[in-house]
Amino acid sequence: MKNFVRLLLCLSLSVFAVARAISPSKALNTTARTAQKKETGTKADAKTLLHDAKKAAAAMIKNARADKALDPKKPKNKPFWKSVHLVAKNLKTAETGLAAKSNDFFKGIADAREAEEQLKVDWQLTDSKNKKVIENGKKFGHELEILRTDYSKEAERKKKGGDLTEKEKAQFEKIKGQHKELLAKIKKLEGEAKKDKALEKGLAELKKQADHIIKEPVSLDAYIATLYLLDVQAGLIRGYEYYVDKAWRTDYLVLVDFTTTYDTWYSEWETSVSYDWADVNTSVDIHEGEEVDVDESVSDEEINSEDSYAENESFDMSEAEEDEVAAEEDTDEEVASDDEDSMEDASDDEGEDMSDDGGDDGGDDGGDDGGD
């Protein structure tokens, strides 16, 4: 499975990750990157970042549509396009929510982050090595990263500081309890995964992540980092659904169903925390490694056109197509290799401590993109 090991072993908030609040591995920490990254002199507010994220996504879609290797009618490409659909849909929700100053803004960004993780996983199923698709995918991921960690209710709560409230403590304990259940579900799947070494290692990493959350101290930093991590876990679990063989797909769907609990946590979060909407007008610094400028020209008309395509085109898969993709992935040497055509950053690595505010991030330095 193309980069399966690398992607799950980097179950971090990788390139499309929430690195500003989660370090050293973007998945298991809360160290701000500003101490390690130099400022570029560029600043942006929430509206600008969201528009630029839509622009980068449109550029990615535009180049993907022109790539015969990414023909959306080919079964192995459909998971990628289904993820693209979710990204476009949720960015639109976020845009509408920002204009109305409603919770749809936060939900749209969180769901787009989840879809972005899913997209990175499903990209590995395709045969494309399109550099422009990869670069633009990374760029809208960087923008989502900043939006998620600088313009979220989690960011507002962290800025407020202090100890966790009794309600927050109770929520954190529930999340820890859910991850104990996740460990049990993973253990059941490990038997089937022995037939697939890459998946076996991936489940081992999920197990390690869940175990880490369970052992985290009950602190504000660890709590906020965990909430960010739920986006990533859900995206990865849902993305790898297309890698699972028919014989035990039903067992894997237990993990997919488990991710619905994340939606519950987020709903509870957004309805219980206030937000000062004046903050969305405050510009934040763009640091090195957070490249967000789209190199090619993409007009607003093209953004709307590509968004419309991604939202309205059907990328549904039949059961036979899902079986075909999973079977082909098992025998695809490229899928099992650690190639350079991933949408992950080269700097993505394993994390250590979710609650360590002094950790070293490693940053988002781009990585190798491969060729067209």
C-alpha positions in Angstrom: 0.0 0.0 0.0 1.6 3.1 -1.3 3.2 4.9 1.7 0.7 3.3 4.0 3.4 2.8 6.6 4.8 6.3 6.2 1.4 7.9 6.4 0.2 6.1 9.5 3.6 6.1 11.2 3.4 9.9 10.6 -0.1 10.0 12.2 0.8 13.5 13.0 -0.8 16.6 11.9 1.7 16.4 9.0 1.9 18.8 6.1 -1.7 19.5 6.2 -1.4 19.5 9.9 -2.0 21.5 12.9 1.6 22.3 13.6 1.2 25.6 15.3 -0.4 24.0 18.3 0.8 20.5 18.1 4.4 19.6 18.1 7.1 18.1 17.9 5.1 15.9 15.5 2.1 18.0 14.8 0.0 15.1 16.3 1.1 14.7 19.8 2.2 18.2 21.0 1.2 21.7 21.6 4.4 23.6 20.9 3.9 26.7 18.9 6.2 26.8 15.8 6.9 30.5 16.0 10.0 29.9 18.2 11.5 27.6 15.5 10.3 29.4 12.3 11.3 32.7 10.9 8.7 35.2 9.9 8.4 35.8 6.1 7.0 39.3 6.5 3.6 38.1 5.2 0.5 38.4 7.3 -3.1 37.2 6.7 -6.4 37.3 8.4 -9.0 34.5 8.4 -10.9 35.8 5.4 -7.7 36.0 3.3 -6.5 32.5 4.4 -9.8 31.0 3.6 -9.9 32.6 0.2 -6.4 31.4 -0.5 -7.2 27.9 0.7 -10.0 27.8 -1.8 -7.7 29.2 -4.5 -5.1 26.5 -3.8 -7.7 23.8 -3.8 -9.1 25.1 -7.1 -5.6 25.0 -8.6 -5.2 21.4 -7.4 -8.5 20.4 -8.9 -7.7 22.2 -12.2 -4.4 20.4 -12.6 -5.9 17.1 -11.4 -8.7 17.3 -14.0 -6.1 17.8 -16.8 -4.1 14.8 -15.7 -5.2 11.6 -17.5 -3.6 9.5 -14.7 -6.3 11.0 -12.4 -9.3 10.2 -14.5 -12.2 10.2 -12.0 -13.8 7.3 -13.8 -11.0 5.0 -12.8 -12.0 3.2 -9.6 -8.6 3.7 -8.0 -8.9 7.4 -8.4 -12.4 7.8 -7.0 -11.3 7.7 -3.3 -9.0 10.7 -4.1 -11.9 12.6 -5.8 -14.3 11.7 -3.0 -11.9 13.4 -0.6 -11.5 16.4 -2.9 -15.3 16.7 -2.9 -15.3 16.8 0.9 -12.6 19.4 1.0 -14.5 21.7 -1.4 -17.8 21.2 0.4 -16.4 22.0 3.8 -14.4 25.0 2.6 -17.7 26.4 1.3 -19.4 25.7 4.6 -16.6 27.5 6.4 -16.8 30.5 4.0 -20.6 30.8 4.6 -20.1 30.5 8.3 -17.4 33.2 8.4 -19.6 35.6 6.5 -22.5 34.9 9.0 -20.2 34.6 12.0 -21.7 31.3 12.9 -20.3 28.0 14.1 -20.4 26.7 10.5 -17.0 28.4 10.1 -15.4 26.3 12.8 -17.1 23.1 11.7 -16.2 23.7 8.1 -12.6 24.2 8.9 -12.4 21.2 11.2 -14.2 18.9 8.7 -11.9 20.2 5.9 -8.9 19.3 8.0 -10.3 15.8 8.4 -11.0 15.6 4.6 -7.5 16.8 3.9 -6.0 13.9 5.9 -8.3 11.5 4.1 -7.2 13.0 0.8 -3.5 12.5 1.6 -4.2 8.8 2.3 -6.3 8.3 -0.9 -3.8 10.1 -3.1 -1.5 7.1 -2.6 -3.9 4.9 -4.4 -3.5 6.9 -7.6 -0.7 6.5 -10.1 -0.2 10.2 -10.6 3.0 11.9 -9.8 1.7 15.4 -10.7 3.9 17.9 -9.0 1.4 20.8 -9.4 -1.4 18.7 -7.7 1.0 17.8 -4.9 2.2 21.4 -4.4 -1.2 23.0 -4.4 -2.5 20.3 -2.1 0.2 21.1 0.4 -0.5 24.8 0.2 -4.2 24.6 1.0 -3.2 22.2 3.8 -0.9 24.9 5.2 -3.8 27.4 5.1 -6.2 25.0 6.8 -3.5 24.4 9.4 -3.3 28.1 10.3 -7.0 28.6 10.2 -7.6 25.6 12.5 -5.0 26.6 15.1 -5.2 30.4 15.0 -8.9 31.0 14.3 -10.7 28.3 16.3 -12.5 28.0 19.5 -9.7 25.8 20.7 -7.2 28.6 20.0 -9.4 31.0 21.9 -9.6 28.6 24.9 -5.9 28.1 24.9 -5.3 31.8 24.8 -7.6 32.2 27.8 -5.4 29.7 29.7 -6.0 28.4 33.2 -7.0 25.0 34.5 -9.6 22.8 32.8 -13.1 23.3 34.0 -15.0 20.4 35.6 -16.9 20.0 32.3 -13.7 20.0 30.3 -12.2 17.4 32.6 -15.2 15.2 32.2 -15.1 15.6 28.4 -11.4 14.7 28.4 -12.0 11.6 30.5 -14.7 10.5 28.1 -12.3 10.9 25.2 -9.7 8.8 27.0 -12.4 6.2 27.7 -13.3 6.2 24.0 -9.6 5.5 23.2 -9.6 2.6 25.5 -12.5 1.2 23.4 -10.4 2.0 20.2 -7.6 0.0 21.6 -9.9 -3.0 21.9 -11.2 -2.6 18.4 -7.7 -2.3 17.0 -6.6 -5.5 18.8 -9.4 -7.4 17.1 -8.2 -6.1 13.7 -4.6 -7.0 14.3 -5.2 -10.7 13.5 -6.6 -9.9 10.0 -3.8 -7.3 9.5 -1.1 -9.9 9.8 -1.9 -10.7 6.2 -0.8 -7.2 5.3 2.4 -6.0 7.0 1.9 -2.4 6.1 -1.6 -2.3 7.7 -0.3 -4.2 10.7 2.3 -1.5 11.3 -0.3 1.2 10.7 -2.7 -0.3 13.3 0.3 -0.5 15.7 0.8 3.2 15.3 -2.9 3.9 15.9 -2.6 1.8 19.0 0.4 3.8 20.1 -1.4 7.1 19.5 -4.5 6.0 21.4 -2.4 4.7 24.3 -0.6 8.0 24.5 -3.9 10.0 24.7 -5.0 7.7 27.5 -1.8 8.4 29.5 -1.8 12.2 28.9 -2.1 14.4 32.0 -5.3 16.3 32.5 -4.1 19.6 31.4 -5.3 22.4 29.0 -2.5 21.8 26.5 -3.1 18.1 26.3 -6.8 18.6 26.0 -6.5 21.1 23.1 -3.9 18.9 21.4 -6.2 16.0 21.6 -9.2 17.9 20.1 -7.0 18.8 17.1 -5.7 15.2 16.9 -9.3 13.8 16.5 -9.6 15.6 13.1 -6.5 13.7 11.9 -7.4 10.3 13.3 -10.9 10.4 11.7 -9.5 11.4 8.3 -6.9 8.7 8.4 -9.3 6.0 9.5 -11.8 6.9 6.8 -9.2 7.2 4.1 -7.8 3.7 4.7 -11.3 2.2 4.4 -10.5 1.8 0.7 -7.4 -0.2 1.4 -9.2 -3.0 3.3 -9.9 -6.3 1.6 -13.5 -7.4 1.2 -13.1 -10.4 3.6 -12.7 -8.2 6.6 -14.0 -4.8 5.5 -17.0 -5.2 7.9 -14.6 -5.5 10.8 -12.7 -2.4 9.7 -15.9 -0.4 9.4 -16.1 -0.6 13.2 -13.2 1.8 13.3 -15.0 4.1 10.7 -18.1 4.0 12.9 -16.0 4.9 15.9 -15.0 8.2 14.2 -18.6 9.4 14.5 -17.9 9.9 18.2 -15.5 12.6 17.2 -18.3 14.6 15.6 -20.1 14.4 18.9 -17.1 15.8 20.8 -16.8 18.6 18.3 -20.4 19.5 18.5 -20.2 19.6 22.3 -17.1 21.7 22.1 -18.4 24.4 19.7 -21.7 24.9 21.5 -20.0 25.3 24.9 -17.2 27.7 24.1 -17.7 31.4 23.2 -15.7 33.2 20.5 -14.7 36.8 20.0 -15.4 37.3 16.3 -13.2 40.4 16.2 -10.3 37.9 16.2 -10.9 36.8 12.6 -9.9 40.3 11.5 -6.5 40.0 13.3 -3.7 39.1 10.9 -1.2 36.4 11.9 2.3 35.9 10.7 3.1 33.4 7.9 6.3 31.6 8.8 8.9 29.8 6.7 7.6 26.4 5.7 4.0 27.6 5.5 4.0 28.4 1.8 0.5 29.5 0.9 1.0 31.5 -2.3 -0.4 29.8 -5.4 2.2 30.1 -8.2 -0.3 29.9 -11.1 -3.0 32.4 -11.8 -6.5 31.3 -10.7 -9.3 33.7 -11.1 -12.3 33.9 -8.8 -14.4 32.6 -11.7 -12.1 29.5 -12.0 -12.3 29.0 -8.2 -16.1 28.9 -8.4 -16.0 26.6 -11.5 -13.6 24.1 -9.9 -15.5 24.2 -6.6 -18.7 23.4 -8.5 -17.1 20.5 -10.3 -15.7 19.0 -7.1 -19.0 19.5 -5.2 -21.5 18.3 -7.9 -19.7 15.6 -9.9 -20.5 12.1 -8.7 -17.5 10.0 -7.5 -19.5 7.2 -5.9 -18.0 3.7 -6.0 -19.8 0.4 -6.4 -19.0 -2.5 -4.1 -17.2 -4.2 -7.1 -15.0 -1.1 -7.6 -14.1 -1.0 -3.9 -13.1 -4.6 -4.1 -11.1 -4.0 -7.2 -9.2 -1.1 -5.6 -8.4 -3.0 -2.4 -7.2 -6.1 -4.3 -5.0 -4.0 -6.7 -3.5 -2.1 -3.7 -2.4 -5.4 -2.1 -0.2 -6.2 -5.1 0.9 -2.7 -6.1 4.6 -2.4 -5.3 4.4 1.4 -5.5 1.7 1.6 -2.9 3.9 -0.4 -0.5 7.0 1.7 -1.3 8.2 4.9 0.4 8.2 7.1 -2.7 8.7 10.8 -3.0 5.3 11.6 -4.5 3.4 11.8 -1.3 1.5 14.9 -0.1 3.3 14.5 3.2 6.2 16.9 4.1 9.6 15.4 4.3 9.9 16.8 7.8 7.0 14.9 9.2 8.1 12.6 12.0 6.9 10.8 15.0 5.9 12.8 18.0 6.5 12.6 21.6 4.6 14.6 24.1 1.2 16.2 23.5 1.6 18.5 26.5 5.2 19.6 26.1 5.3 23.3 25.3 9.0 23.3 24.9 9.3 20.6 22.2 11.0 21.0 18.9 8.7 21.0 16.0 10.7 20.2 12.9 8.3 22.3 10.9 6.7 22.1 7.5 9.5 22.5 5.1 7.9 21.3 1.9 9.5 17.9 1.1 10.1 16.3 -2.2 7.3 16.6 -4.6 8.2 14.3 -7.4 7.8 15.0 -11.1 4.9 15.6 -13.4 
